[in-house]
Amino acid sequence: MNWSPTGTARDMVTFDPDDLSSAQREGEACVVCHKRWPRPRVRVGRLPDHSAVLACGDCAEALAPAPLATVVAFPAR
């Protein structure tokens, strides 16, 4: 999790470019499955130089954090 200068959390994950192929670093291949066609369109993170890291739709859903559960109180008697 990254922190902006104002101290608020951001949802973008920073990826290590050393672990990615050149196609993944340039946004031409999915960061997870390496698929090139159809071209990945979902921004799932960034590199340390703030360039976008993209994933295909299926992999983007897998990388998204699970929503927090909604806690509901039992009704009072």
mmCIF file of the N, C-alpha and C atoms, coordinates in Angstrom:
data_MODEL
# 
_entry.id   MODEL 
# 
loop_
_atom_site.group_PDB 
_atom_site.id 
_atom_site.type_symbol 
_atom_site.label_atom_id 
_atom_site.label_alt_id 
_atom_site.label_comp_id 
_atom_site.label_asym_id 
_atom_site.label_entity_id 
_atom_site.label_seq_id 
_atom_site.pdbx_PDB_ins_code 
_atom_site.Cartn_x 
_atom_site.Cartn_y 
_atom_site.Cartn_z 
_atom_site.occupancy 
_atom_site.B_iso_or_equiv 
_atom_site.pdbx_formal_charge 
_atom_site.auth_seq_id 
_atom_site.auth_comp_id 
_atom_site.auth_asym_id 
_atom_site.auth_atom_id 
_atom_site.pdbx_PDB_model_num 
ATOM 1   N N  . MET A 1 1  ? 0.852   -1.167  0.000   1.00 0.00 ? 1  MET A N  1 
ATOM 2   C CA . MET A 1 1  ? 0.000   0.000   0.000   1.00 0.00 ? 1  MET A CA 1 
ATOM 3   C C  . MET A 1 1  ? 0.896   1.228   0.000   1.00 0.00 ? 1  MET A C  1 
ATOM 4   N N  . ASN A 1 2  ? 0.568   2.157   -0.827  1.00 0.00 ? 2  ASN A N  1 
ATOM 5   C CA . ASN A 1 2  ? 1.339   3.390   -0.921  1.00 0.00 ? 2  ASN A CA 1 
ATOM 6   C C  . ASN A 1 2  ? 0.633   4.505   -0.173  1.00 0.00 ? 2  ASN A C  1 
ATOM 7   N N  . TRP A 1 3  ? 1.393   5.481   0.245   1.00 0.00 ? 3  TRP A N  1 
ATOM 8   C CA . TRP A 1 3  ? 0.823   6.614   0.957   1.00 0.00 ? 3  TRP A CA 1 
ATOM 9   C C  . TRP A 1 3  ? 1.101   7.873   0.162   1.00 0.00 ? 3  TRP A C  1 
ATOM 10  N N  . SER A 1 4  ? 0.084   8.672   -0.012  1.00 0.00 ? 4  SER A N  1 
ATOM 11  C CA . SER A 1 4  ? 0.249   9.939   -0.721  1.00 0.00 ? 4  SER A CA 1 
ATOM 12  C C  . SER A 1 4  ? 0.854   10.962  0.236   1.00 0.00 ? 4  SER A C  1 
ATOM 13  N N  . PRO A 1 5  ? 1.283   12.114  -0.264  1.00 0.00 ? 5  PRO A N  1 
ATOM 14  C CA . PRO A 1 5  ? 1.864   13.132  0.623   1.00 0.00 ? 5  PRO A CA 1 
ATOM 15  C C  . PRO A 1 5  ? 0.908   13.619  1.709   1.00 0.00 ? 5  PRO A C  1 
ATOM 16  N N  . THR A 1 6  ? -0.383  13.468  1.492   1.00 0.00 ? 6  THR A N  1 
ATOM 17  C CA . THR A 1 6  ? -1.340  13.917  2.506   1.00 0.00 ? 6  THR A CA 1 
ATOM 18  C C  . THR A 1 6  ? -1.559  12.880  3.593   1.00 0.00 ? 6  THR A C  1 
ATOM 19  N N  . GLY A 1 7  ? -0.952  11.705  3.452   1.00 0.00 ? 7  GLY A N  1 
ATOM 20  C CA . GLY A 1 7  ? -1.071  10.669  4.474   1.00 0.00 ? 7  GLY A CA 1 
ATOM 21  C C  . GLY A 1 7  ? -2.235  9.735   4.276   1.00 0.00 ? 7  GLY A C  1 
ATOM 22  N N  . THR A 1 8  ? -2.904  9.798   3.152   1.00 0.00 ? 8  THR A N  1 
ATOM 23  C CA . THR A 1 8  ? -4.021  8.898   2.895   1.00 0.00 ? 8  THR A CA 1 
ATOM 24  C C  . THR A 1 8  ? -3.550  7.708   2.088   1.00 0.00 ? 8  THR A C  1 
ATOM 25  N N  . ALA A 1 9  ? -4.172  6.588   2.295   1.00 0.00 ? 9  ALA A N  1 
ATOM 26  C CA . ALA A 1 9  ? -3.793  5.372   1.582   1.00 0.00 ? 9  ALA A CA 1 
ATOM 27  C C  . ALA A 1 9  ? -4.280  5.434   0.145   1.00 0.00 ? 9  ALA A C  1 
ATOM 28  N N  . ARG A 1 10 ? -3.515  4.866   -0.757  1.00 0.00 ? 10 ARG A N  1 
ATOM 29  C CA . ARG A 1 10 ? -3.909  4.771   -2.156  1.00 0.00 ? 10 ARG A CA 1 
ATOM 30  C C  . ARG A 1 10 ? -4.097  3.308   -2.489  1.00 0.00 ? 10 ARG A C  1 
ATOM 31  N N  . ASP A 1 11 ? -4.923  3.030   -3.492  1.00 0.00 ? 11 ASP A N  1 
ATOM 32  C CA . ASP A 1 11 ? -5.232  1.656   -3.852  1.00 0.00 ? 11 ASP A CA 1 
ATOM 33  C C  . ASP A 1 11 ? -4.237  1.063   -4.844  1.00 0.00 ? 11 ASP A C  1 
ATOM 34  N N  . MET A 1 12 ? -3.309  1.834   -5.339  1.00 0.00 ? 12 MET A N  1 
ATOM 35  C CA . MET A 1 12 ? -2.371  1.353   -6.337  1.00 0.00 ? 12 MET A CA 1 
ATOM 36  C C  . MET A 1 12 ? -1.212  0.601   -5.677  1.00 0.00 ? 12 MET A C  1 
ATOM 37  N N  . VAL A 1 13 ? -0.885  -0.535  -6.249  1.00 0.00 ? 13 VAL A N  1 
ATOM 38  C CA . VAL A 1 13 ? 0.224   -1.356  -5.787  1.00 0.00 ? 13 VAL A CA 1 
ATOM 39  C C  . VAL A 1 13 ? 1.441   -1.008  -6.627  1.00 0.00 ? 13 VAL A C  1 
ATOM 40  N N  . THR A 1 14 ? 2.609   -0.909  -6.015  1.00 0.00 ? 14 THR A N  1 
ATOM 41  C CA . THR A 1 14 ? 3.833   -0.640  -6.744  1.00 0.00 ? 14 THR A CA 1 
ATOM 42  C C  . THR A 1 14 ? 4.511   -1.975  -7.054  1.00 0.00 ? 14 THR A C  1 
ATOM 43  N N  . PHE A 1 15 ? 4.767   -2.219  -8.339  1.00 0.00 ? 15 PHE A N  1 
ATOM 44  C CA . PHE A 1 15 ? 5.388   -3.456  -8.790  1.00 0.00 ? 15 PHE A CA 1 
ATOM 45  C C  . PHE A 1 15 ? 6.882   -3.250  -8.998  1.00 0.00 ? 15 PHE A C  1 
ATOM 46  N N  . ASP A 1 16 ? 7.650   -4.290  -8.757  1.00 0.00 ? 16 ASP A N  1 
ATOM 47  C CA . ASP A 1 16 ? 9.082   -4.268  -8.985  1.00 0.00 ? 16 ASP A CA 1 
ATOM 48  C C  . ASP A 1 16 ? 9.333   -4.508  -10.469 1.00 0.00 ? 16 ASP A C  1 
ATOM 49  N N  . PRO A 1 17 ? 9.930   -3.569  -11.192 1.00 0.00 ? 17 PRO A N  1 
ATOM 50  C CA . PRO A 1 17 ? 10.128  -3.741  -12.631 1.00 0.00 ? 17 PRO A CA 1 
ATOM 51  C C  . PRO A 1 17 ? 11.115  -4.847  -12.978 1.00 0.00 ? 17 PRO A C  1 
ATOM 52  N N  . ASP A 1 18 ? 11.974  -5.236  -12.048 1.00 0.00 ? 18 ASP A N  1 
ATOM 53  C CA . ASP A 1 18 ? 12.954  -6.291  -12.322 1.00 0.00 ? 18 ASP A CA 1 
ATOM 54  C C  . ASP A 1 18 ? 12.282  -7.645  -12.532 1.00 0.00 ? 18 ASP A C  1 
ATOM 55  N N  . ASP A 1 19 ? 11.099  -7.832  -11.955 1.00 0.00 ? 19 ASP A N  1 
ATOM 56  C CA . ASP A 1 19 ? 10.388  -9.100  -12.070 1.00 0.00 ? 19 ASP A CA 1 
ATOM 57  C C  . ASP A 1 19 ? 9.468   -9.158  -13.285 1.00 0.00 ? 19 ASP A C  1 
ATOM 58  N N  . LEU A 1 20 ? 9.360   -8.067  -14.043 1.00 0.00 ? 20 LEU A N  1 
ATOM 59  C CA . LEU A 1 20 ? 8.451   -8.001  -15.184 1.00 0.00 ? 20 LEU A CA 1 
ATOM 60  C C  . LEU A 1 20 ? 9.220   -8.052  -16.500 1.00 0.00 ? 20 LEU A C  1 
ATOM 61  N N  . SER A 1 21 ? 8.546   -8.560  -17.530 1.00 0.00 ? 21 SER A N  1 
ATOM 62  C CA . SER A 1 21 ? 9.144   -8.550  -18.867 1.00 0.00 ? 21 SER A CA 1 
ATOM 63  C C  . SER A 1 21 ? 9.038   -7.142  -19.441 1.00 0.00 ? 21 SER A C  1 
ATOM 64  N N  . SER A 1 22 ? 9.737   -6.888  -20.532 1.00 0.00 ? 22 SER A N  1 
ATOM 65  C CA . SER A 1 22 ? 9.672   -5.557  -21.141 1.00 0.00 ? 22 SER A CA 1 
ATOM 66  C C  . SER A 1 22 ? 8.259   -5.259  -21.635 1.00 0.00 ? 22 SER A C  1 
ATOM 67  N N  . ALA A 1 23 ? 7.548   -6.273  -22.149 1.00 0.00 ? 23 ALA A N  1 
ATOM 68  C CA . ALA A 1 23 ? 6.171   -6.066  -22.611 1.00 0.00 ? 23 ALA A CA 1 
ATOM 69  C C  . ALA A 1 23 ? 5.255   -5.698  -21.442 1.00 0.00 ? 23 ALA A C  1 
ATOM 70  N N  . GLN A 1 24 ? 5.461   -6.312  -20.292 1.00 0.00 ? 24 GLN A N  1 
ATOM 71  C CA . GLN A 1 24 ? 4.652   -5.987  -19.120 1.00 0.00 ? 24 GLN A CA 1 
ATOM 72  C C  . GLN A 1 24 ? 4.963   -4.580  -18.612 1.00 0.00 ? 24 GLN A C  1 
ATOM 73  N N  . ARG A 1 25 ? 6.226   -4.193  -18.611 1.00 0.00 ? 25 ARG A N  1 
ATOM 74  C CA . ARG A 1 25 ? 6.604   -2.854  -18.162 1.00 0.00 ? 25 ARG A CA 1 
ATOM 75  C C  . ARG A 1 25 ? 6.045   -1.776  -19.075 1.00 0.00 ? 25 ARG A C  1 
ATOM 76  N N  . GLU A 1 26 ? 5.906   -2.074  -20.353 1.00 0.00 ? 26 GLU A N  1 
ATOM 77  C CA . GLU A 1 26 ? 5.416   -1.091  -21.321 1.00 0.00 ? 26 GLU A CA 1 
ATOM 78  C C  . GLU A 1 26 ? 3.900   -1.120  -21.473 1.00 0.00 ? 26 GLU A C  1 
ATOM 79  N N  . GLY A 1 27 ? 3.208   -2.014  -20.760 1.00 0.00 ? 27 GLY A N  1 
ATOM 80  C CA . GLY A 1 27 ? 1.752   -2.089  -20.817 1.00 0.00 ? 27 GLY A CA 1 
ATOM 81  C C  . GLY A 1 27 ? 1.225   -2.855  -22.014 1.00 0.00 ? 27 GLY A C  1 
ATOM 82  N N  . GLU A 1 28 ? 2.070   -3.622  -22.660 1.00 0.00 ? 28 GLU A N  1 
ATOM 83  C CA . GLU A 1 28 ? 1.653   -4.397  -23.830 1.00 0.00 ? 28 GLU A CA 1 
ATOM 84  C C  . GLU A 1 28 ? 1.222   -5.811  -23.480 1.00 0.00 ? 28 GLU A C  1 
ATOM 85  N N  . ALA A 1 29 ? 1.467   -6.246  -22.241 1.00 0.00 ? 29 ALA A N  1 
ATOM 86  C CA . ALA A 1 29 ? 1.092   -7.591  -21.800 1.00 0.00 ? 29 ALA A CA 1 
ATOM 87  C C  . ALA A 1 29 ? 0.558   -7.514  -20.375 1.00 0.00 ? 29 ALA A C  1 
ATOM 88  N N  . CYS A 1 30 ? -0.317  -8.435  -20.050 1.00 0.00 ? 30 CYS A N  1 
ATOM 89  C CA . CYS A 1 30 ? -0.893  -8.498  -18.709 1.00 0.00 ? 30 CYS A CA 1 
ATOM 90  C C  . CYS A 1 30 ? 0.213   -8.763  -17.689 1.00 0.00 ? 30 CYS A C  1 
ATOM 91  N N  . VAL A 1 31 ? 0.161   -8.071  -16.576 1.00 0.00 ? 31 VAL A N  1 
ATOM 92  C CA . VAL A 1 31 ? 1.186   -8.207  -15.548 1.00 0.00 ? 31 VAL A CA 1 
ATOM 93  C C  . VAL A 1 31 ? 1.123   -9.572  -14.860 1.00 0.00 ? 31 VAL A C  1 
ATOM 94  N N  . VAL A 1 32 ? -0.017  -10.261 -14.952 1.00 0.00 ? 32 VAL A N  1 
ATOM 95  C CA . VAL A 1 32 ? -0.175  -11.547 -14.279 1.00 0.00 ? 32 VAL A CA 1 
ATOM 96  C C  . VAL A 1 32 ? 0.034   -12.717 -15.238 1.00 0.00 ? 32 VAL A C  1 
ATOM 97  N N  . CYS A 1 33 ? -0.737  -12.758 -16.334 1.00 0.00 ? 33 CYS A N  1 
ATOM 98  C CA . CYS A 1 33 ? -0.746  -13.939 -17.203 1.00 0.00 ? 33 CYS A CA 1 
ATOM 99  C C  . CYS A 1 33 ? 0.055   -13.757 -18.498 1.00 0.00 ? 33 CYS A C  1 
ATOM 100 N N  . HIS A 1 34 ? 0.637   -12.595 -18.716 1.00 0.00 ? 34 HIS A N  1 
ATOM 101 C CA . HIS A 1 34 ? 1.467   -12.291 -19.894 1.00 0.00 ? 34 HIS A CA 1 
ATOM 102 C C  . HIS A 1 34 ? 0.679   -12.252 -21.198 1.00 0.00 ? 34 HIS A C  1 
ATOM 103 N N  . LYS A 1 35 ? -0.650  -12.299 -21.140 1.00 0.00 ? 35 LYS A N  1 
ATOM 104 C CA . LYS A 1 35 ? -1.471  -12.299 -22.349 1.00 0.00 ? 35 LYS A CA 1 
ATOM 105 C C  . LYS A 1 35 ? -1.346  -10.940 -23.042 1.00 0.00 ? 35 LYS A C  1 
ATOM 106 N N  . ARG A 1 36 ? -1.156  -10.965 -24.372 1.00 0.00 ? 36 ARG A N  1 
ATOM 107 C CA . ARG A 1 36 ? -0.993  -9.732  -25.131 1.00 0.00 ? 36 ARG A CA 1 
ATOM 108 C C  . ARG A 1 36 ? -2.240  -9.341  -25.922 1.00 0.00 ? 36 ARG A C  1 
ATOM 109 N N  . TRP A 1 37 ? -3.114  -10.311 -26.186 1.00 0.00 ? 37 TRP A N  1 
ATOM 110 C CA . TRP A 1 37 ? -4.302  -9.996  -26.970 1.00 0.00 ? 37 TRP A CA 1 
ATOM 111 C C  . TRP A 1 37 ? -5.530  -10.607 -26.335 1.00 0.00 ? 37 TRP A C  1 
ATOM 112 N N  . PRO A 1 38 ? -6.592  -9.914  -26.110 1.00 0.00 ? 38 PRO A N  1 
ATOM 113 C CA . PRO A 1 38 ? -6.703  -8.470  -26.312 1.00 0.00 ? 38 PRO A CA 1 
ATOM 114 C C  . PRO A 1 38 ? -5.805  -7.720  -25.333 1.00 0.00 ? 38 PRO A C  1 
ATOM 115 N N  . ARG A 1 39 ? -5.359  -6.575  -25.758 1.00 0.00 ? 39 ARG A N  1 
ATOM 116 C CA . ARG A 1 39 ? -4.415  -5.787  -24.964 1.00 0.00 ? 39 ARG A CA 1 
ATOM 117 C C  . ARG A 1 39 ? -5.014  -5.463  -23.591 1.00 0.00 ? 39 ARG A C  1 
ATOM 118 N N  . PRO A 1 40 ? -4.223  -5.622  -22.526 1.00 0.00 ? 40 PRO A N  1 
ATOM 119 C CA . PRO A 1 40 ? -4.753  -5.335  -21.182 1.00 0.00 ? 40 PRO A CA 1 
ATOM 120 C C  . PRO A 1 40 ? -5.150  -3.867  -21.052 1.00 0.00 ? 40 PRO A C  1 
ATOM 121 N N  . ARG A 1 41 ? -6.273  -3.618  -20.350 1.00 0.00 ? 41 ARG A N  1 
ATOM 122 C CA . ARG A 1 41 ? -6.791  -2.251  -20.244 1.00 0.00 ? 41 ARG A CA 1 
ATOM 123 C C  . ARG A 1 41 ? -7.005  -1.777  -18.814 1.00 0.00 ? 41 ARG A C  1 
ATOM 124 N N  . VAL A 1 42 ? -6.933  -2.680  -17.848 1.00 0.00 ? 42 VAL A N  1 
ATOM 125 C CA . VAL A 1 42 ? -7.243  -2.309  -16.468 1.00 0.00 ? 42 VAL A CA 1 
ATOM 126 C C  . VAL A 1 42 ? -5.958  -1.956  -15.724 1.00 0.00 ? 42 VAL A C  1 
ATOM 127 N N  . ARG A 1 43 ? -5.915  -0.746  -15.193 1.00 0.00 ? 43 ARG A N  1 
ATOM 128 C CA . ARG A 1 43 ? -4.731  -0.316  -14.438 1.00 0.00 ? 43 ARG A CA 1 
ATOM 129 C C  . ARG A 1 43 ? -4.810  -0.918  -13.035 1.00 0.00 ? 43 ARG A C  1 
ATOM 130 N N  . VAL A 1 44 ? -3.828  -1.741  -12.694 1.00 0.00 ? 44 VAL A N  1 
ATOM 131 C CA . VAL A 1 44 ? -3.838  -2.412  -11.392 1.00 0.00 ? 44 VAL A CA 1 
ATOM 132 C C  . VAL A 1 44 ? -2.709  -1.955  -10.485 1.00 0.00 ? 44 VAL A C  1 
ATOM 133 N N  . GLY A 1 45 ? -1.824  -1.147  -10.995 1.00 0.00 ? 45 GLY A N  1 
ATOM 134 C CA . GLY A 1 45 ? -0.709  -0.696  -10.179 1.00 0.00 ? 45 GLY A CA 1 
ATOM 135 C C  . GLY A 1 45 ? 0.175   0.247   -10.954 1.00 0.00 ? 45 GLY A C  1 
ATOM 136 N N  . ARG A 1 46 ? 1.366   0.428   -10.424 1.00 0.00 ? 46 ARG A N  1 
ATOM 137 C CA . ARG A 1 46 ? 2.322   1.319   -11.070 1.00 0.00 ? 46 ARG A CA 1 
ATOM 138 C C  . ARG A 1 46 ? 3.733   0.819   -10.811 1.00 0.00 ? 46 ARG A C  1 
ATOM 139 N N  . LEU A 1 47 ? 4.655   1.361   -11.568 1.00 0.00 ? 47 LEU A N  1 
ATOM 140 C CA . LEU A 1 47 ? 6.073   1.100   -11.373 1.00 0.00 ? 47 LEU A CA 1 
ATOM 141 C C  . LEU A 1 47 ? 6.646   2.228   -10.517 1.00 0.00 ? 47 LEU A C  1 
ATOM 142 N N  . PRO A 1 48 ? 7.855   2.064   -9.995  1.00 0.00 ? 48 PRO A N  1 
ATOM 143 C CA . PRO A 1 48 ? 8.431   3.141   -9.179  1.00 0.00 ? 48 PRO A CA 1 
ATOM 144 C C  . PRO A 1 48 ? 8.539   4.483   -9.905  1.00 0.00 ? 48 PRO A C  1 
ATOM 145 N N  . ASP A 1 49 ? 8.591   4.471   -11.236 1.00 0.00 ? 49 ASP A N  1 
ATOM 146 C CA . ASP A 1 49 ? 8.639   5.733   -11.984 1.00 0.00 ? 49 ASP A CA 1 
ATOM 147 C C  . ASP A 1 49 ? 7.240   6.266   -12.292 1.00 0.00 ? 49 ASP A C  1 
ATOM 148 N N  . HIS A 1 50 ? 6.219   5.703   -11.660 1.00 0.00 ? 50 HIS A N  1 
ATOM 149 C CA . HIS A 1 50 ? 4.810   6.103   -11.756 1.00 0.00 ? 50 HIS A CA 1 
ATOM 150 C C  . HIS A 1 50 ? 4.153   5.764   -13.083 1.00 0.00 ? 50 HIS A C  1 
ATOM 151 N N  . SER A 1 51 ? 4.774   4.933   -13.921 1.00 0.00 ? 51 SER A N  1 
ATOM 152 C CA . SER A 1 51 ? 4.096   4.488   -15.133 1.00 0.00 ? 51 SER A CA 1 
ATOM 153 C C  . SER A 1 51 ? 3.119   3.372   -14.768 1.00 0.00 ? 51 SER A C  1 
ATOM 154 N N  . ALA A 1 52 ? 2.064   3.226   -15.566 1.00 0.00 ? 52 ALA A N  1 
ATOM 155 C CA . ALA A 1 52 ? 0.973   2.301   -15.251 1.00 0.00 ? 52 ALA A CA 1 
ATOM 156 C C  . ALA A 1 52 ? 1.361   0.849   -15.497 1.00 0.00 ? 52 ALA A C  1 
ATOM 157 N N  . VAL A 1 53 ? 0.822   -0.034  -14.665 1.00 0.00 ? 53 VAL A N  1 
ATOM 158 C CA . VAL A 1 53 ? 0.929   -1.478  -14.840 1.00 0.00 ? 53 VAL A CA 1 
ATOM 159 C C  . VAL A 1 53 ? -0.483  -1.962  -15.138 1.00 0.00 ? 53 VAL A C  1 
ATOM 160 N N  . LEU A 1 54 ? -0.647  -2.699  -16.248 1.00 0.00 ? 54 LEU A N  1 
ATOM 161 C CA . LEU A 1 54 ? -1.967  -3.097  -16.715 1.00 0.00 ? 54 LEU A CA 1 
ATOM 162 C C  . LEU A 1 54 ? -2.183  -4.600  -16.605 1.00 0.00 ? 54 LEU A C  1 
ATOM 163 N N  . ALA A 1 55 ? -3.457  -4.982  -16.487 1.00 0.00 ? 55 ALA A N  1 
ATOM 164 C CA . ALA A 1 55 ? -3.834  -6.390  -16.436 1.00 0.00 ? 55 ALA A CA 1 
ATOM 165 C C  . ALA A 1 55 ? -5.087  -6.597  -17.278 1.00 0.00 ? 55 ALA A C  1 
ATOM 166 N N  . CYS A 1 56 ? -5.297  -7.832  -17.720 1.00 0.00 ? 56 CYS A N  1 
ATOM 167 C CA . CYS A 1 56 ? -6.537  -8.148  -18.429 1.00 0.00 ? 56 CYS A CA 1 
ATOM 168 C C  . CYS A 1 56 ? -7.675  -8.175  -17.408 1.00 0.00 ? 56 CYS A C  1 
ATOM 169 N N  . GLY A 1 57 ? -8.896  -8.179  -17.871 1.00 0.00 ? 57 GLY A N  1 
ATOM 170 C CA . GLY A 1 57 ? -10.044 -8.092  -16.984 1.00 0.00 ? 57 GLY A CA 1 
ATOM 171 C C  . GLY A 1 57 ? -10.115 -9.209  -15.961 1.00 0.00 ? 57 GLY A C  1 
ATOM 172 N N  . ASP A 1 58 ? -9.846  -10.450 -16.384 1.00 0.00 ? 58 ASP A N  1 
ATOM 173 C CA . ASP A 1 58 ? -9.917  -11.589 -15.461 1.00 0.00 ? 58 ASP A CA 1 
ATOM 174 C C  . ASP A 1 58 ? -8.865  -11.486 -14.360 1.00 0.00 ? 58 ASP A C  1 
ATOM 175 N N  . CYS A 1 59 ? -7.653  -11.136 -14.740 1.00 0.00 ? 59 CYS A N  1 
ATOM 176 C CA . CYS A 1 59 ? -6.574  -11.038 -13.751 1.00 0.00 ? 59 CYS A CA 1 
ATOM 177 C C  . CYS A 1 59 ? -6.768  -9.828  -12.842 1.00 0.00 ? 59 CYS A C  1 
ATOM 178 N N  . ALA A 1 60 ? -7.342  -8.750  -13.366 1.00 0.00 ? 60 ALA A N  1 
ATOM 179 C CA . ALA A 1 60 ? -7.585  -7.557  -12.554 1.00 0.00 ? 60 ALA A CA 1 
ATOM 180 C C  . ALA A 1 60 ? -8.558  -7.872  -11.431 1.00 0.00 ? 60 ALA A C  1 
ATOM 181 N N  . GLU A 1 61 ? -9.575  -8.687  -11.711 1.00 0.00 ? 61 GLU A N  1 
ATOM 182 C CA . GLU A 1 61 ? -10.519 -9.084  -10.670 1.00 0.00 ? 61 GLU A CA 1 
ATOM 183 C C  . GLU A 1 61 ? -9.819  -9.891  -9.585  1.00 0.00 ? 61 GLU A C  1 
ATOM 184 N N  . ALA A 1 62 ? -8.864  -10.723 -9.975  1.00 0.00 ? 62 ALA A N  1 
ATOM 185 C CA . ALA A 1 62 ? -8.144  -11.540 -9.005  1.00 0.00 ? 62 ALA A CA 1 
ATOM 186 C C  . ALA A 1 62 ? -7.216  -10.692 -8.136  1.00 0.00 ? 62 ALA A C  1 
ATOM 187 N N  . LEU A 1 63 ? -6.697  -9.597  -8.688  1.00 0.00 ? 63 LEU A N  1 
ATOM 188 C CA . LEU A 1 63 ? -5.795  -8.735  -7.928  1.00 0.00 ? 63 LEU A CA 1 
ATOM 189 C C  . LEU A 1 63 ? -6.515  -7.757  -7.023  1.00 0.00 ? 63 LEU A C  1 
ATOM 190 N N  . ALA A 1 64 ? -7.798  -7.509  -7.283  1.00 0.00 ? 64 ALA A N  1 
ATOM 191 C CA . ALA A 1 64 ? -8.555  -6.538  -6.483  1.00 0.00 ? 64 ALA A CA 1 
ATOM 192 C C  . ALA A 1 64 ? -8.732  -7.063  -5.068  1.00 0.00 ? 64 ALA A C  1 
ATOM 193 N N  . PRO A 1 65 ? -8.561  -6.199  -4.081  1.00 0.00 ? 65 PRO A N  1 
ATOM 194 C CA . PRO A 1 65 ? -8.765  -6.661  -2.698  1.00 0.00 ? 65 PRO A CA 1 
ATOM 195 C C  . PRO A 1 65 ? -10.229 -7.002  -2.454  1.00 0.00 ? 65 PRO A C  1 
ATOM 196 N N  . ALA A 1 66 ? -10.449 -7.978  -1.606  1.00 0.00 ? 66 ALA A N  1 
ATOM 197 C CA . ALA A 1 66 ? -11.814 -8.386  -1.268  1.00 0.00 ? 66 ALA A CA 1 
ATOM 198 C C  . ALA A 1 66 ? -12.498 -7.258  -0.503  1.00 0.00 ? 66 ALA A C  1 
ATOM 199 N N  . PRO A 1 67 ? -13.753 -7.008  -0.793  1.00 0.00 ? 67 PRO A N  1 
ATOM 200 C CA . PRO A 1 67 ? -14.450 -5.947  -0.058  1.00 0.00 ? 67 PRO A CA 1 
ATOM 201 C C  . PRO A 1 67 ? -14.599 -6.309  1.413   1.00 0.00 ? 67 PRO A C  1 
ATOM 202 N N  . LEU A 1 68 ? -14.576 -5.288  2.234   1.00 0.00 ? 68 LEU A N  1 
ATOM 203 C CA . LEU A 1 68 ? -14.739 -5.516  3.663   1.00 0.00 ? 68 LEU A CA 1 
ATOM 204 C C  . LEU A 1 68 ? -16.172 -5.929  3.945   1.00 0.00 ? 68 LEU A C  1 
ATOM 205 N N  . ALA A 1 69 ? -16.332 -6.811  4.887   1.00 0.00 ? 69 ALA A N  1 
ATOM 206 C CA . ALA A 1 69 ? -17.677 -7.281  5.241   1.00 0.00 ? 69 ALA A CA 1 
ATOM 207 C C  . ALA A 1 69 ? -18.436 -6.172  5.962   1.00 0.00 ? 69 ALA A C  1 
ATOM 208 N N  . THR A 1 70 ? -19.700 -6.112  5.694   1.00 0.00 ? 70 THR A N  1 
ATOM 209 C CA . THR A 1 70 ? -20.547 -5.145  6.386   1.00 0.00 ? 70 THR A CA 1 
ATOM 210 C C  . THR A 1 70 ? -21.052 -5.777  7.670   1.00 0.00 ? 70 THR A C  1 
ATOM 211 N N  . VAL A 1 71 ? -20.813 -5.126  8.762   1.00 0.00 ? 71 VAL A N  1 
ATOM 212 C CA . VAL A 1 71 ? -21.233 -5.644  10.061  1.00 0.00 ? 71 VAL A CA 1 
ATOM 213 C C  . VAL A 1 71 ? -22.562 -4.992  10.420  1.00 0.00 ? 71 VAL A C  1 
ATOM 214 N N  . VAL A 1 72 ? -23.545 -5.819  10.696  1.00 0.00 ? 72 VAL A N  1 
ATOM 215 C CA . VAL A 1 72 ? -24.870 -5.338  11.044  1.00 0.00 ? 72 VAL A CA 1 
ATOM 216 C C  . VAL A 1 72 ? -25.208 -5.849  12.438  1.00 0.00 ? 72 VAL A C  1 
ATOM 217 N N  . ALA A 1 73 ? -25.670 -4.958  13.287  1.00 0.00 ? 73 ALA A N  1 
ATOM 218 C CA . ALA A 1 73 ? -26.020 -5.346  14.654  1.00 0.00 ? 73 ALA A CA 1 
ATOM 219 C C  . ALA A 1 73 ? -27.318 -6.134  14.661  1.00 0.00 ? 73 ALA A C  1 
ATOM 220 N N  . PHE A 1 74 ? -27.424 -7.054  15.619  1.00 0.00 ? 74 PHE A N  1 
ATOM 221 C CA . PHE A 1 74 ? -28.667 -7.794  15.790  1.00 0.00 ? 74 PHE A CA 1 
ATOM 222 C C  . PHE A 1 74 ? -29.740 -6.821  16.284  1.00 0.00 ? 74 PHE A C  1 
ATOM 223 N N  . PRO A 1 75 ? -30.975 -7.034  15.904  1.00 0.00 ? 75 PRO A N  1 
ATOM 224 C CA . PRO A 1 75 ? -32.036 -6.134  16.398  1.00 0.00 ? 75 PRO A CA 1 
ATOM 225 C C  . PRO A 1 75 ? -32.211 -6.269  17.904  1.00 0.00 ? 75 PRO A C  1 
ATOM 226 N N  . ALA A 1 76 ? -32.484 -5.158  18.551  1.00 0.00 ? 76 ALA A N  1 
ATOM 227 C CA . ALA A 1 76 ? -32.697 -5.171  20.003  1.00 0.00 ? 76 ALA A CA 1 
ATOM 228 C C  . ALA A 1 76 ? -34.087 -5.696  20.315  1.00 0.00 ? 76 ALA A C  1 
ATOM 229 N N  . ARG A 1 77 ? -34.236 -6.383  21.427  1.00 0.00 ? 77 ARG A N  1 
ATOM 230 C CA . ARG A 1 77 ? -35.547 -6.917  21.809  1.00 0.00 ? 77 ARG A CA 1 
ATOM 231 C C  . ARG A 1 77 ? -36.237 -6.001  22.765  1.00 0.00 ? 77 ARG A C  1 
# 
